[in-house]
Amino acid sequence: MSIWLQPEPQNWWIIVDDSIYEDVGSGDVTAGALPFDLMVRWHIEAQADGVLSGIGVVDYLMAPYGNDPETATIEVHRGDGEFVTRGEIVISGYLPARRVVTAERTALNFLMHMSGIASLTDQFVRKIEGTNARIVDTRKTLPMLRTLQKYAVRCGGGHNHRMGLYDGAMLKDNHIAALGSIKSAVQAVRAYASHMTKIEVECETLEQVNEAVEAGADVILLDNMDPFMMREAVKTHKGKCLFEASGGINLDTVRGVAQTGVDLISVGALTHSAPAMAFHMELG
């Protein structure tokens, strides 16, 4: 069983190290009161049904160190991307008590947040089964946590939009306003960016869609359009580019959007509003 869903999020251990340092600071004054040689058994249990994400982070924080007693162990029972049910033990071990209580909150914070994202993504993915659309995330992520949040989307069966401003061009209303028109904006990016760079154009009307297609956009973002307009845009220009739907899409409306024929459905709520999935740690 693989702990991480491949590929792993980039530089995840740096984020985790910074997080544990933030919590521990100059030292855990509560854990310092525990006997140095006290060993405890521990496990983390799911308190809700959902898709697991972040178990690799927990393994990193709770795995035995080189200076731990030889009896120290860790056992991963479930891997990222797996559906778990309330009451299931996902990871357990035998460690120095100081280590366990110091890392507990940070480990649970990552596990609960990432599994919440994966579980919400899974709900969206299930809603559009049988269509040709894909659920994708956005850049509406918490600062410094983007790689882990987007990884959690993949654990839930979703797909990643661009990672940042560097790996894809998106011309939104402000870019277009600054450059005068969709055509001039696309031309400007074509002249500036690598030939490998795809260009996406945000459109709010069918007239803008026509202009963006004629300008040679690779992807058209149908922003806050009703399903009838989306269907018309796809029907008129099918095969000329990819179509992405975005704007206020929720679990009640996502299937109707997928049935318009769009290729992608981006949902900001996956990363900015996913409720945490409950887990807790028990000793003994």
C-alpha positions in Angstrom: 0.0 0.0 0.0 1.3 3.5 -0.9 1.0 6.1 1.8 1.1 9.0 -0.7 -1.0 9.2 -3.8 1.4 9.8 -6.6 2.8 12.3 -7.5 3.5 13.6 -4.1 3.0 17.4 -3.4 6.1 19.3 -4.1 8.3 20.2 -1.1 5.6 19.1 1.4 8.1 18.4 4.2 9.2 22.0 4.2 5.6 23.1 4.9 5.2 20.4 7.6 8.6 21.3 9.3 7.6 25.0 9.4 4.3 24.1 10.9 5.7 22.0 13.7 8.3 24.7 14.5 5.5 27.3 14.6 3.7 25.2 17.3 6.6 24.0 19.4 8.6 27.2 19.3 11.3 27.0 22.0 9.9 23.8 23.4 6.7 22.1 24.5 6.4 23.1 28.2 3.5 20.6 28.7 5.2 17.6 27.2 8.4 18.5 29.1 6.7 17.4 32.3 6.4 13.8 31.0 9.1 11.3 31.9 11.7 11.1 29.2 11.6 7.4 28.9 7.8 7.0 29.0 6.5 5.0 25.9 2.9 4.9 24.8 0.8 3.2 22.2 -1.3 5.6 20.1 -3.7 5.5 17.2 -5.7 7.9 15.0 -9.3 7.1 14.3 -11.7 8.5 11.8 -14.8 10.1 13.3 -16.6 10.5 10.0 -16.9 8.8 6.6 -14.7 10.3 3.9 -11.7 10.2 1.7 -8.3 10.1 3.4 -5.6 12.6 2.5 -2.5 13.6 4.6 -1.6 10.2 6.0 1.9 10.7 4.7 2.2 13.9 6.7 1.2 12.0 9.9 3.7 9.3 9.1 6.4 11.9 8.7 5.6 13.5 12.0 5.0 10.3 14.0 7.6 7.9 12.6 10.4 6.7 14.9 13.6 8.7 14.9 17.1 7.3 14.9 17.5 8.1 18.6 14.1 6.5 19.6 14.2 3.1 21.5 14.3 0.1 19.3 10.8 -0.8 20.4 9.4 2.3 18.7 7.1 1.4 15.8 4.6 2.9 13.4 1.9 1.1 11.3 0.0 2.8 8.5 -3.4 1.0 8.0 -5.0 3.1 5.2 -3.4 5.2 2.4 -4.3 8.5 0.8 -7.2 8.4 -1.6 -8.9 5.5 0.2 -12.4 5.9 1.5 -12.6 5.3 5.3 -15.6 5.0 7.6 -16.3 6.3 11.1 -14.4 4.3 13.7 -11.6 3.0 11.4 -8.1 3.3 12.7 -5.9 4.8 9.9 -2.5 4.8 11.6 -1.0 3.6 14.9 2.3 3.2 16.7 4.4 2.9 19.8 6.5 6.0 20.6 8.0 8.2 23.4 5.0 10.0 25.0 6.7 13.4 24.6 6.9 12.9 20.8 3.3 11.8 20.5 1.7 14.7 22.4 3.9 17.3 20.8 3.2 16.3 17.3 -0.5 15.3 17.8 -2.2 18.7 17.0 -0.1 19.5 13.9 -0.6 16.0 12.6 -4.4 16.1 13.1 -4.6 19.6 11.6 -3.1 18.5 8.3 -5.1 15.2 8.3 -8.4 16.8 9.0 -8.0 19.7 6.6 -6.6 17.7 3.7 -9.2 14.8 4.2 -11.9 17.5 4.2 -10.8 18.7 0.8 -10.5 15.2 -0.6 -13.9 14.3 0.7 -15.7 17.3 -0.7 -13.9 16.8 -4.1 -15.1 13.2 -4.0 -18.7 14.4 -3.6 -18.4 16.6 -6.7 -16.7 13.9 -8.7 -19.5 11.4 -7.9 -22.1 14.0 -8.9 -20.8 14.2 -12.5 -20.2 10.5 -13.1 -21.2 9.4 -16.6 -20.3 12.8 -18.2 -17.1 13.9 -20.0 -16.4 16.7 -17.5 -13.6 16.9 -15.0 -13.7 18.6 -11.6 -10.7 21.0 -11.1 -9.5 23.2 -8.4 -8.5 26.9 -8.5 -5.8 29.2 -7.0 -8.2 30.0 -4.1 -5.9 28.3 -1.6 -4.4 29.2 1.8 -1.1 30.9 1.5 1.9 28.4 1.6 -0.5 25.4 1.7 -1.3 25.3 -2.1 0.7 22.2 -3.0 -0.9 20.2 -0.1 -4.4 21.4 -0.8 -4.2 20.7 -4.5 -2.7 17.3 -3.7 -5.8 16.6 -1.5 -8.0 17.5 -4.5 -6.3 14.7 -6.5 -6.8 12.3 -3.6 -10.6 13.0 -4.0 -10.5 12.2 -7.7 -10.3 15.8 -8.9 -7.7 17.4 -11.2 -5.5 20.4 -10.8 -5.8 23.7 -12.6 -2.6 25.7 -13.0 -0.5 25.6 -9.9 0.4 29.2 -10.0 0.8 32.2 -12.3 3.8 30.6 -13.9 2.4 27.5 -15.6 -0.5 28.9 -17.6 -1.9 32.2 -18.8 -5.4 33.3 -17.8 -6.8 36.5 -19.2 -9.5 37.8 -16.9 -11.6 40.9 -17.1 -9.0 43.2 -15.7 -6.3 41.9 -18.1 -8.6 42.4 -21.0 -9.7 45.9 -19.8 -6.0 46.9 -19.5 -5.1 45.7 -23.0 -8.3 47.0 -24.8 -9.8 43.8 -26.1 -9.7 40.0 -26.0 -7.9 39.8 -29.3 -5.2 42.3 -28.3 -4.8 40.5 -24.9 -4.3 37.1 -26.5 -1.8 38.6 -29.0 0.1 40.2 -26.2 0.5 37.0 -24.3 1.4 35.0 -27.4 4.2 37.5 -28.1 5.4 37.4 -24.5 5.0 33.8 -23.4 6.7 30.5 -24.5 5.1 28.6 -27.3 4.4 25.9 -24.7 2.1 28.1 -22.7 -1.6 27.6 -23.0 -3.9 30.7 -22.9 -7.3 30.7 -21.2 -9.7 33.6 -21.6 -12.5 34.4 -19.2 -15.8 35.1 -21.0 -19.2 36.3 -19.7 -21.1 36.5 -22.9 -21.4 34.5 -26.1 -20.0 37.4 -28.1 -16.8 37.3 -25.9 -16.6 33.5 -26.5 -16.7 34.1 -30.3 -14.0 36.7 -30.0 -11.8 34.5 -27.8 -12.1 31.5 -30.2 -11.3 33.7 -33.2 -8.2 35.0 -31.3 -6.9 31.5 -30.8 -7.5 30.9 -27.1 -6.7 27.3 -26.0 -9.3 27.3 -23.2 -12.5 29.4 -22.7 -13.7 30.0 -19.2 -17.4 30.4 -19.1 -17.8 32.6 -16.1 -21.1 32.6 -14.3 -23.1 31.6 -17.4 -26.4 29.8 -17.2 -26.5 26.3 -18.6 -28.3 27.3 -21.7 -25.5 29.8 -22.7 -22.9 27.2 -21.8 -24.5 24.6 -24.0 -24.7 27.1 -26.9 -21.0 28.0 -26.6 -19.9 24.4 -26.6 -22.2 23.5 -29.5 -21.0 26.4 -31.6 -17.3 25.9 -31.1 -16.9 22.2 -30.2 -13.5 20.9 -31.0 -11.9 24.3 -31.4 -10.8 24.6 -27.7 -11.5 23.4 -24.2 -14.4 24.8 -22.3 -14.3 25.4 -18.5 -17.3 26.3 -16.4 -16.8 28.4 -13.3 -18.7 30.6 -10.9 -20.8 29.6 -7.9 -21.1 26.0 -8.9 -22.2 23.7 -6.0 -23.3 20.1 -5.4 -26.8 20.9 -6.4 -25.9 22.5 -9.8 -22.7 20.7 -10.9 -24.4 17.9 -12.8 -26.5 20.2 -14.8 -23.3 22.1 -15.7 -21.5 18.9 -16.7 -24.4 17.9 -19.0 -23.8 21.1 -21.1 -20.8 19.4 -22.6 -18.0 21.5 -20.9 -14.7 19.8 -20.5 -13.8 21.2 -17.1 -15.7 22.5 -14.0 -13.6 24.6 -11.6 -14.8 24.8 -8.0 -13.0 27.3 -5.7 -14.9 25.8 -2.7 -12.8 22.6 -2.9 -9.9 24.4 -1.2 -11.4 27.6 0.3 -14.5 26.2 2.0 -14.1 22.4 2.5 -15.2 21.5 6.1 -12.6 19.5 8.0 -13.1 15.8 8.3 -13.0 14.7 12.0 -10.2 12.5 13.4 -8.9 12.0 16.9 -5.9 10.5 18.5 -6.2 8.0 21.4 -3.4 6.7 23.7 -3.3 3.3 25.2 
